[in-house]
Amino acid sequence: MGLLPHQSAKGNRKSRLPPESWEFIDHIIEQYYETLKQQGKLAVYGILLREWEKTELAHPCPCYRTFCLRIQQRAGYEQTRRRQGKRAAYPQTEVYHELKLTTPRHGDRPFEICHIDHTELDIELVCTRTGRSLGRPWATVLMDAFSRRILAIYLSFDSPSYRSCMMVLRLCVQRFGQFPETLVVDNGAEFGSIYFETLLAAFECTKKQRPPASPRFGSLIERLFGTTNTEFFYNLRGNTQASKLVRQITKSNDPKRLAVWTLAELYEQFCCYGYEVYDQKEHPALGQSPREAFLGGIAQSGNRSQRHIVYDENFRIFTLPSTPKGKAKVQLGEGVTINCLRYWSVDDSFRQPSVEGSQVPVRYDPFDMGIAYAYVNGQWVRCISEHYASLQGRSEKEVRYASLELRRQKQQYAKHVSLRTKEIAVYLESTEAQETLQLQRLHDLAVSDIHKALPQDDGSSHRIAPPPPCTPLVSAHQLENIDSPKESHVIQSYKEKELW
């Protein structure tokens, strides 16, 4: 022991500055450095020199290196929170462990706790019909927390909304015939929609929201997104890994130029990966595959047949959204008005004297504004729009864009004219709407290919026949010439006298 050098204990290890000086340095650091202004160390050290001279302390001001070491000693959660905010300091917060080893972290049976979330996929897609780039799609995934099994996947070009949430829950019931008991979501506006809340309340599902800016509460599904990127999307042509370094993108490695996948093809392959490859791969946190954990949990906790849901026409109608009021008045000879569009029942149920003038619950299909449903005499009745030929296959978003563009044109002429359904239908078929609605139409056509690829249930006698396929707004020849300018305007340069 006497031969050990003990280099760290040699010399004077005590501070040469009195406590008053360190308190003054800490005050300068807290007042000028640990702020959202994020001043540099050298600038704050200059402030320290100035304030040190004003106070006329007995000891000389410490050097810049000592000042930087003092800042480093104060580093941590509080310093990062004061300089960069709570979200940047979140990784430095304390991790809370389990109270007991037997406490289940994510439920003790399948479907007890499920996570749902959205993510924008790191891949560029093209249109099936024109081949032009359509951008990056959004994926909505429903995951079982107990078994880590992917219950449902839904892809769309639209930003996250109540439509994506209701579609992924519909797919879950279609695949497994069961609804989650507890659903963990983030603080997105789509999870607070009245349609989504009504659907969860009808099937006795409890919604739990994660704390804001706290991704650890959704670490299961967030980790799933990272796994799908590294194992699946980053191995496909057109992935956006090169977009992280924008200055290094050229024509040869631009993801938009390399894109070859369409939405329908990508959805088919993504479902094959999620439902088969990932489902049968051993999970490091489970020691077995998600499918084995799911089936083992069902065998241990029971099938729970009392919670099974029949996937029929009534359930599909129930997953459709309604108006903010929820009901519509049956007008004499006109039918019901839903989102400024008039609908009439296919079996003339609105002609009954007891129905005329009454308020009936209504629902509409956000992916086909040509049809709607009304609850008359204890059953849902299919209704078609008065302009069904023009609105068939048009999504709610596309009709809303047409309404906003038409209202903007009317405002230019200072005419406060109420929008009528006939004007909207005529505008959708006009040539002026082609440029405005072209991109949204291509997105909706790609989504319709996914709906065709979805698994269908067995037909029954009471099923309502789907409408015929819709035709695109513009032809391929029109799309090629859509961006060509009609006139070339040459800007004449200023004369020398005019400049002075």
Buried (B, 14 or more C-beta within 10 A) or exposed (E): EEEEEEEEEEEEEEEEBEEEBEEBBBEBBBEBBBEEEEBEBEEBBBBBEEBBEEEEBEEEBBEBEBBEEBBEEBEEBEBBBBBEEEEEBBEEEEEEEEEEEEEEEBBEBBBBBBBBBBBBBBBBBBBBBBEBBBBBBBBBBBBBBBBBBBBBBBBBBBEBBBBBBBBBBBBBBBBBEBBBBBBBBBEBEBBEBEBBEEBBEEBEBEBEBBEEEBBEBBEBBBEBBEEBBEEBBEEBEBBBEBBEEEEEBEEEEBBBEBBEBBBBBBBEEBBEBBBEEBBEBEBEEBEEBBBBBBBBBBEEBEEEEEBEBEBEBEBBBBBBBBBEEEBBBBEEEEBBBBBEBBBBBEEEBBEEEEBEEEEBBBBBBBBBBBBBBBBBEEEBBBBBBBBBEBBBBBBBBBBBBBBEBBEEEBEEEEEEEEBEBEBBBBBBEEEEBBEBBBBBBBBBBBBBBBBEBEEEEEEEEEEBEEBEEBEBBBEEEBBEEEEEEEEEEEEEEEEEEEEE
